[in-house]
Amino acid sequence: MKIHRRIGGKLYNAAAPKMVGAPVVVYQTPYRYVDRQITADMLVDSYKMPLIFSSLSFLSRLCFGGLDFKLESIDGPEDDTKETQITQALKQIKGADKSLARIGRNKNCTTLECVRKAALEGWTFNRVFFERAQQMGEGNVYYPRLQHLPSQSFNRTPSALSGNNRYQVDNILKGIIFDTQEAEPHFFQNVDAIREPIEIPADQLMFIEDTGIPDNTSLLHSVASTIELMKQARHDFRLALARVGTPKEVAEVDGAALAAMKNAGIDIAGGYQSLVDYCTNMVQTQSTNQAEVALPGVKFRYPVIPIALNPMDVEKFIEQIILNHFFAKAITEQLAQAVSVSSAPGKALLDSVISGHQEVIGKPFEKLWQEFLDINGYDLLVSFDYWSWSPKDQKAEADKATTMFSAGGSLVNDYRAAMGEDPYTPEQLQQLFEEQNYLKRGTVPG
């Protein structure tokens, strides 16, 4: 039976429409085609550069210095009836977190270590893989288990699927195949160069991807061409350093001096060829610590080589571009001038960038622990409380607390807590009240 509804005097089919769009699209066109040949191996190699390694490693520590598990009632933070559940669940989570995952050769990795690993691979490939499993613990409690699968290992397409228009291959990791008919992804891990890649069931994978950026790039992928340019600039700098910093010694036979000596009746033993042999020997055996005495008719010099463009300046320029790319320095500086609403607008904007990374990378792991709570019957919500990357501005906090207290917006003990002091006892509060009354009347107690 078909259900219809009347719209504008006409009958329309009320059945839900079927989606016809393609969520993953690879444009097949010969026009304006650019083959940049940026492979997974190239991205891994780029990560080994000191500038890239230090930048992304530091960014990881900056965003994920540490985290705590925060639990609250599903009915909101005002519900104080779940304290027993929170205490019990938090104890179980911390116990399970000690051996949550295997990352490489380490089998007892925590959520924090998983998040850090996911961040580095997310920034490199924008594709992160963890294989999931569950195990039964004491008291019939289900615990999650994870195993990290290196993103680089998903770099090869199975031969049976290669060239088939039904399957669209990922732009960065060729082992990620999207089935356009079923609208489902398939994941093939390359663990043996001789054998075909092995498919990892999608329902066993925790697949992390930042959907806020185009699926054909990543943080490192988008700057890979600039990194290659930096390598070339560094090569040119080394070449200039060898040529200009330590130029080759040049020896010249002065023909005019030889003619003058001949006219003066001065003869050179061996003649012109002996001077050529002498110059050849001297330039081939030159050293930085030898003193040379030239024969008559011979000159030694070190040429001054002009440089139209200093390769070191070029390298510094490219290096700054890469740093601005990773830390959004150019954007934060411009926005800081436009929205200078605090004493440190640049820090506030950097905090927002950090919180964005924490949301993208950390949310899947929050969902993992939320499933743990749901499966084990807890009416609780979990979130991560990330450690702040920098201490608070103590002077600003003190000024704010003083202003609030002076305006009557906080109690004495609230003010003392904000200043890091112990609260007054009721007796001390009574004494303070009496002293303030005496001072207002212009008299001193006693």
C-alpha positions as CSV (number, residue, x, y, z in Angstrom):
1,M,0.0,0.0,0.0
2,K,1.4,3.4,-1.0
3,I,0.7,6.4,1.3
4,H,0.0,9.7,-0.4
5,R,-0.6,13.2,1.0
6,R,-2.4,16.1,-0.6
7,I,-0.2,19.2,-1.4
8,G,-1.7,22.1,-3.3
9,G,-4.7,20.1,-4.4
10,K,-2.6,17.2,-5.8
11,L,-1.6,13.8,-4.5
12,Y,2.1,13.2,-3.9
13,N,4.0,10.1,-3.0
14,A,4.9,10.5,0.7
15,A,7.7,7.8,0.6
16,A,11.1,9.0,1.6
17,P,13.2,10.0,-1.4
18,K,16.3,7.9,-2.2
19,M,19.6,9.7,-2.1
20,V,21.3,9.8,-5.6
21,G,24.4,12.0,-4.9
22,A,27.9,10.6,-4.5
23,P,29.5,11.4,-1.2
24,V,33.0,10.8,-2.6
25,V,33.8,12.2,-6.0
26,V,36.9,11.9,-8.2
27,Y,36.7,14.1,-11.2
28,Q,37.8,12.3,-14.4
29,T,38.8,15.1,-16.8
30,P,41.9,15.7,-18.9
31,Y,41.6,19.5,-18.6
32,R,44.0,21.4,-16.2
33,Y,45.3,18.1,-14.9
34,V,48.2,18.4,-12.5
35,D,50.0,15.2,-11.4
36,R,51.9,16.2,-8.2
37,Q,53.0,12.6,-7.4
38,I,52.8,13.1,-3.7
39,T,52.8,9.6,-2.3
40,A,52.5,8.2,1.2
41,D,56.2,7.4,1.3
42,M,57.0,11.0,0.3
43,L,55.0,12.2,3.3
44,V,56.7,9.9,5.7
45,D,60.1,11.0,4.3
46,S,59.1,14.7,4.7
47,Y,58.2,14.0,8.3
48,K,61.8,13.0,9.0
49,M,63.0,16.5,8.2
50,P,64.1,18.3,11.4
51,L,61.8,21.3,10.8
52,I,58.8,19.1,10.2
53,F,59.5,16.6,12.9
54,S,60.1,19.3,15.6
55,S,57.0,21.3,14.5
56,L,54.5,18.5,14.4
57,S,55.9,16.8,17.5
58,F,55.8,20.1,19.4
59,L,52.3,20.7,18.2
60,S,51.3,17.3,19.5
61,R,52.6,18.1,22.9
62,L,51.1,21.5,22.8
63,C,47.6,20.2,22.0
64,F,47.8,17.0,24.1
65,G,50.0,17.7,27.1
66,G,47.7,15.5,29.2
67,L,44.0,14.7,29.8
68,D,41.7,13.6,32.5
69,F,38.4,11.7,32.3
70,K,35.4,13.9,33.1
71,L,32.1,12.1,34.0
72,E,28.7,13.5,34.7
73,S,25.1,12.4,34.9
74,I,23.2,11.9,31.6
75,D,20.6,14.2,33.2
76,G,23.0,17.1,33.5
77,P,25.7,18.3,35.9
78,E,22.9,19.4,38.4
79,D,22.0,15.8,39.0
80,D,23.9,14.7,42.1
81,T,22.3,11.2,42.4
82,K,25.0,9.5,40.2
83,E,28.0,10.1,42.5
84,T,28.3,6.4,43.2
85,Q,28.1,5.5,39.5
86,I,30.7,8.2,38.7
87,T,33.2,6.9,41.3
88,Q,32.8,3.3,40.2
89,A,32.9,4.0,36.4
90,L,35.9,6.3,36.8
91,K,37.8,3.6,38.7
92,Q,37.1,1.1,35.9
93,I,38.0,3.5,33.1
94,K,41.3,4.3,34.7
95,G,42.1,0.7,35.3
96,A,41.3,-0.3,31.7
97,D,43.1,2.7,30.3
98,K,46.4,1.5,31.6
99,S,46.4,-1.2,28.9
100,L,44.0,0.1,26.3
101,A,46.0,-0.2,23.1
102,R,49.0,-1.7,21.3
103,I,51.0,0.9,19.3
104,G,53.9,-0.8,17.5
105,R,56.0,-2.7,20.0
106,N,54.2,-1.2,23.0
107,K,51.2,-3.2,24.1
108,N,50.1,-1.2,27.2
109,C,49.4,2.3,25.8
110,T,46.9,4.7,27.2
111,T,44.2,7.0,25.7
112,L,46.6,9.9,25.8
113,E,49.2,8.0,23.8
114,C,46.6,6.9,21.3
115,V,45.4,10.5,20.9
116,R,49.0,11.7,20.3
117,K,49.7,9.0,17.8
118,A,46.4,9.8,16.0
119,A,47.3,13.5,15.9
120,L,50.6,12.9,14.2
121,E,49.1,10.5,11.6
122,G,46.1,12.7,11.2
123,W,48.2,15.8,10.4
124,T,50.4,13.6,8.0
125,F,47.7,11.7,6.1
126,N,44.3,12.9,7.5
127,R,43.6,9.1,7.8
128,V,44.1,7.2,11.1
129,F,43.4,3.6,11.8
130,F,42.8,1.7,15.0
131,E,41.5,-1.9,15.0
132,R,38.9,-2.4,17.7
133,A,38.0,-5.4,20.0
134,Q,36.4,-6.0,23.3
135,Q,37.3,-8.3,26.2
136,M,35.4,-9.4,29.3
137,G,36.8,-8.3,32.7
138,E,35.9,-9.1,36.2
139,G,32.2,-8.6,37.1
140,N,31.1,-9.1,33.5
141,V,32.5,-5.7,32.5
142,Y,33.3,-5.2,28.8
143,Y,36.6,-3.4,28.2
144,P,37.7,-1.9,24.9
145,R,40.9,-2.9,23.2
146,L,42.7,-1.1,20.4
147,Q,45.5,-1.9,18.0
148,H,47.1,0.9,16.0
149,L,47.5,0.2,12.3
150,P,50.1,2.4,10.6
151,S,48.4,4.7,8.0
152,Q,51.3,4.2,5.6
153,S,50.6,0.5,5.4
154,F,47.3,1.3,3.5
155,N,49.3,2.5,0.5
156,R,48.5,-0.1,-2.2
157,T,45.3,-1.0,-4.2
158,P,44.5,-4.7,-4.7
159,S,45.1,-5.8,-8.3
160,A,41.5,-7.0,-8.7
161,L,40.0,-3.6,-7.9
162,S,42.6,-1.5,-9.8
163,G,41.1,0.2,-12.9
164,N,37.5,-0.6,-12.1
165,N,35.4,2.5,-12.3
166,R,33.1,1.2,-9.6
167,Y,35.8,1.6,-7.0
168,Q,37.3,5.0,-6.3
169,V,40.8,5.0,-4.9
170,D,41.8,7.5,-2.1
171,N,44.0,10.3,-3.2
172,I,46.7,9.8,-0.5
173,L,46.4,6.2,0.7
174,K,45.7,3.9,-2.2
175,G,44.4,1.1,0.0
176,I,41.3,3.0,0.9
177,I,38.7,2.1,-1.7
178,F,35.2,3.5,-2.0
179,D,32.5,1.3,-3.5
180,T,30.3,3.7,-5.4
181,Q,27.5,1.2,-5.8
182,E,27.2,0.2,-2.1
183,A,28.4,3.7,-0.9
184,E,30.7,1.9,1.5
185,P,34.5,2.2,2.1
186,H,36.9,-0.8,2.1
187,F,40.3,-0.8,3.7
188,F,43.2,-2.8,2.5
189,Q,46.4,-3.1,4.4
190,N,49.7,-3.8,2.6
191,V,51.7,-6.0,4.9
192,D,53.7,-8.0,2.3
193,A,55.2,-6.5,-0.9
194,I,54.7,-9.9,-2.7
195,R,51.2,-10.8,-1.6
196,E,48.0,-8.8,-2.2
197,P,46.8,-6.3,0.5
198,I,44.6,-7.7,3.2
199,E,41.1,-6.2,3.8
200,I,40.4,-5.1,7.3
201,P,36.6,-5.3,8.0
202,A,35.3,-1.8,8.3
203,D,33.2,-2.6,11.3
204,Q,36.4,-3.5,13.2
205,L,38.1,-0.2,12.5
206,M,38.1,3.1,14.3
207,F,38.7,5.3,11.2
208,I,39.5,8.9,12.0
209,E,39.4,11.6,9.4
210,D,39.0,15.4,9.6
211,T,35.9,16.0,7.5
212,G,36.4,19.8,7.9
213,I,39.2,19.8,5.2
214,P,39.1,18.4,1.6
215,D,39.5,14.7,1.4
216,N,42.3,14.9,-1.1
217,T,44.8,16.6,1.2
218,S,46.1,16.8,4.8
219,L,48.1,19.3,6.9
220,L,51.4,17.9,5.7
221,H,50.2,16.9,2.2
222,S,49.2,20.5,1.3
223,V,52.7,21.8,2.1
224,A,54.6,18.9,0.6
225,S,55.6,20.8,-2.6
226,T,56.9,23.6,-0.4
227,I,59.0,21.1,1.6
228,E,60.5,19.8,-1.6
229,L,61.4,23.4,-2.6
230,M,63.0,23.8,0.8
231,K,65.1,20.7,0.2
232,Q,66.3,22.3,-3.1
233,A,67.0,25.6,-1.4
234,R,69.1,23.8,1.2
235,H,71.1,22.0,-1.5
236,D,71.7,25.3,-3.2
237,F,72.9,26.8,0.0
238,R,75.4,24.0,0.6
239,L,76.6,24.5,-3.0
240,A,77.0,28.2,-2.5
241,L,78.8,27.7,0.8
242,A,81.3,25.4,-0.9
243,R,81.8,27.7,-3.8
244,V,81.6,31.1,-2.2
245,G,82.6,30.4,1.4
246,T,85.8,28.6,0.4
247,P,86.6,29.6,-3.2
248,K,89.2,27.8,-5.2
249,E,92.7,29.3,-5.3
250,V,93.6,30.6,-8.8
251,A,97.2,30.8,-10.0
252,E,98.1,33.0,-13.0
253,V,101.2,33.2,-15.1
254,D,101.8,36.9,-15.8
255,G,102.9,37.2,-19.4
256,A,103.8,40.9,-19.1
257,A,106.0,40.2,-16.1
258,L,107.8,37.5,-18.1
259,A,108.4,39.8,-21.0
260,A,109.8,42.5,-18.7
261,M,112.1,40.0,-17.1
262,K,113.3,38.7,-20.5
263,N,114.0,42.3,-21.6
264,A,116.0,42.8,-18.4
265,G,118.1,39.8,-19.1
266,I,116.5,37.7,-16.3
267,D,116.2,34.1,-17.3
268,I,113.8,31.6,-15.7
269,A,115.0,28.0,-15.5
270,G,112.8,25.7,-17.5
271,G,111.0,28.6,-19.1
272,Y,107.3,29.2,-19.4
273,Q,106.3,25.5,-19.0
274,S,108.1,25.3,-15.6
275,L,105.9,28.1,-14.3
276,V,102.8,26.3,-15.6
277,D,103.8,23.1,-13.8
278,Y,104.6,25.1,-10.7
279,C,101.1,26.8,-10.7
280,T,99.4,23.5,-11.3
281,N,101.1,21.8,-8.4
282,M,100.4,24.7,-6.0
283,V,96.6,24.9,-6.7
284,Q,96.2,21.2,-6.5
285,T,98.0,20.9,-3.1
286,Q,96.5,24.1,-1.6
287,S,95.5,24.2,2.0
288,T,94.0,26.7,4.4
289,N,97.1,26.9,6.7
290,Q,99.9,27.2,4.2
291,A,101.9,30.3,3.3
292,E,102.9,30.6,-0.3
293,V,105.7,32.6,-1.9
294,A,105.1,33.1,-5.6
295,L,107.8,32.8,-8.2
296,P,108.5,35.8,-10.4
297,G,105.8,36.0,-13.1
298,V,103.2,34.1,-11.0
299,K,100.2,35.5,-9.1
300,F,97.9,33.8,-6.6
301,R,94.4,35.0,-5.8
302,Y,91.0,33.9,-4.3
303,P,88.2,35.2,-6.5
304,V,85.2,37.1,-5.0
305,I,82.1,35.4,-6.4
306,P,79.0,37.7,-6.3
307,I,75.6,36.1,-5.3
308,A,72.5,37.5,-7.0
309,L,70.2,35.7,-4.5
310,N,71.3,34.5,-1.1
311,P,70.1,30.9,-0.9
312,M,70.2,31.1,3.0
313,D,67.6,34.0,2.8
314,V,65.4,31.8,0.5
315,E,65.6,28.9,2.9
316,K,64.6,31.0,5.9
317,F,61.7,32.4,3.9
318,I,60.4,28.9,3.0
319,E,61.0,27.8,6.5
320,Q,58.8,30.6,7.8
321,I,56.0,29.7,5.3
322,I,56.0,26.1,6.6
323,L,55.9,27.2,10.3
324,N,53.1,29.6,9.5
325,H,51.2,26.8,7.9
326,F,51.5,24.5,10.9
327,F,50.8,27.0,13.6
328,A,48.5,29.4,11.7
329,K,50.9,32.3,12.8
330,A,50.1,34.6,9.9
331,I,46.3,34.2,10.5
332,T,46.5,34.7,14.2
333,E,48.7,37.8,13.9
334,Q,46.2,39.4,11.4
335,L,43.2,38.5,13.5
336,A,44.9,39.6,16.7
337,Q,45.2,43.1,15.3
338,A,41.5,43.1,14.3
339,V,40.0,41.6,17.4
340,S,42.3,42.8,20.2
341,V,39.9,42.2,23.0
342,S,42.3,40.8,25.5
343,S,45.8,41.4,26.8
344,A,47.0,38.4,24.7
345,P,44.7,38.0,21.6
346,G,47.4,35.9,19.9
347,K,47.3,33.3,22.7
348,A,43.5,33.3,22.7
349,L,43.4,32.5,19.0
350,L,46.1,29.9,19.3
351,D,44.0,28.3,22.1
352,S,41.1,28.1,19.7
353,V,43.3,26.3,17.1
354,I,44.5,23.9,19.8
355,S,40.9,23.2,20.9
356,G,40.0,22.5,17.3
357,H,42.7,19.8,17.0
358,Q,41.6,18.4,20.3
359,E,38.0,18.1,19.1
360,V,38.8,16.4,15.8
361,I,41.4,13.9,17.2
362,G,39.9,13.3,20.6
363,K,36.2,13.0,19.8
364,P,36.4,9.4,18.5
365,F,38.2,8.2,21.7
366,E,35.5,10.0,23.8
367,K,32.9,7.9,21.8
368,L,34.9,4.8,22.5
369,W,34.6,5.4,26.3
370,Q,31.0,6.5,25.9
371,E,30.3,3.0,24.4
372,F,32.0,1.5,27.4
373,L,29.6,3.3,29.7
374,D,26.6,2.5,27.7
375,I,27.4,-1.2,27.3
376,N,28.1,-1.6,31.0
377,G,24.8,0.1,32.0
378,Y,26.0,3.5,33.3
379,D,23.7,6.6,32.9
380,L,26.7,8.8,32.5
381,L,28.4,11.0,29.8
382,V,32.2,11.1,29.4
383,S,34.4,13.9,28.0
384,F,38.1,14.7,28.1
385,D,39.4,17.5,30.2
386,Y,42.7,18.5,28.5
387,W,45.5,20.0,30.5
388,S,46.1,23.7,29.7
389,W,49.3,24.3,27.7
390,S,50.2,27.4,29.7
391,P,49.5,28.7,33.2
392,K,46.8,31.3,33.7
393,D,47.6,35.0,33.9
394,Q,47.8,35.2,37.7
395,K,47.7,39.0,37.8
396,A,44.6,39.1,35.6
397,E,42.9,36.5,37.7
398,A,43.7,38.4,40.9
399,D,42.4,41.7,39.4
400,K,39.2,40.0,38.4
401,A,38.7,38.5,41.8
402,T,39.3,41.9,43.5
403,T,36.9,43.7,41.2
404,M,34.2,41.1,41.9
405,F,34.7,41.3,45.6
406,S,34.7,45.1,45.7
407,A,31.5,45.2,43.7
408,G,29.8,42.8,46.1
409,G,29.7,40.0,43.5
410,S,31.5,37.5,45.7
411,L,31.8,36.5,49.4
412,V,35.0,36.9,51.5
413,N,35.8,33.2,51.3
414,D,35.1,33.1,47.6
415,Y,37.6,35.9,47.2
416,R,40.2,34.2,49.4
417,A,39.8,31.0,47.4
418,A,40.4,32.9,44.1
419,M,43.6,34.4,45.7
420,G,44.8,30.9,46.8
421,E,44.2,31.6,50.5
422,D,42.5,29.4,53.1
423,P,38.9,30.3,54.0
424,Y,38.1,32.2,57.2
425,T,36.4,30.4,60.1
426,P,33.1,31.7,61.4
427,E,34.9,33.3,64.3
428,Q,37.4,35.1,62.0
429,L,34.5,36.3,59.8
430,Q,32.8,37.7,62.9
431,Q,36.0,39.4,64.0
432,L,36.4,40.9,60.5
433,F,32.8,42.2,60.5
434,E,33.3,43.9,63.8
435,E,36.6,45.5,62.8
436,Q,35.1,46.8,59.6
437,N,32.2,48.4,61.6
438,Y,34.7,50.0,64.0
439,L,36.7,51.5,61.2
440,K,33.6,52.9,59.5
441,R,32.7,54.7,62.8
442,G,36.2,56.0,63.1
443,T,37.0,54.1,66.3
444,V,39.4,51.3,67.0
445,P,38.2,48.2,69.0
446,G,39.6,48.1,72.6
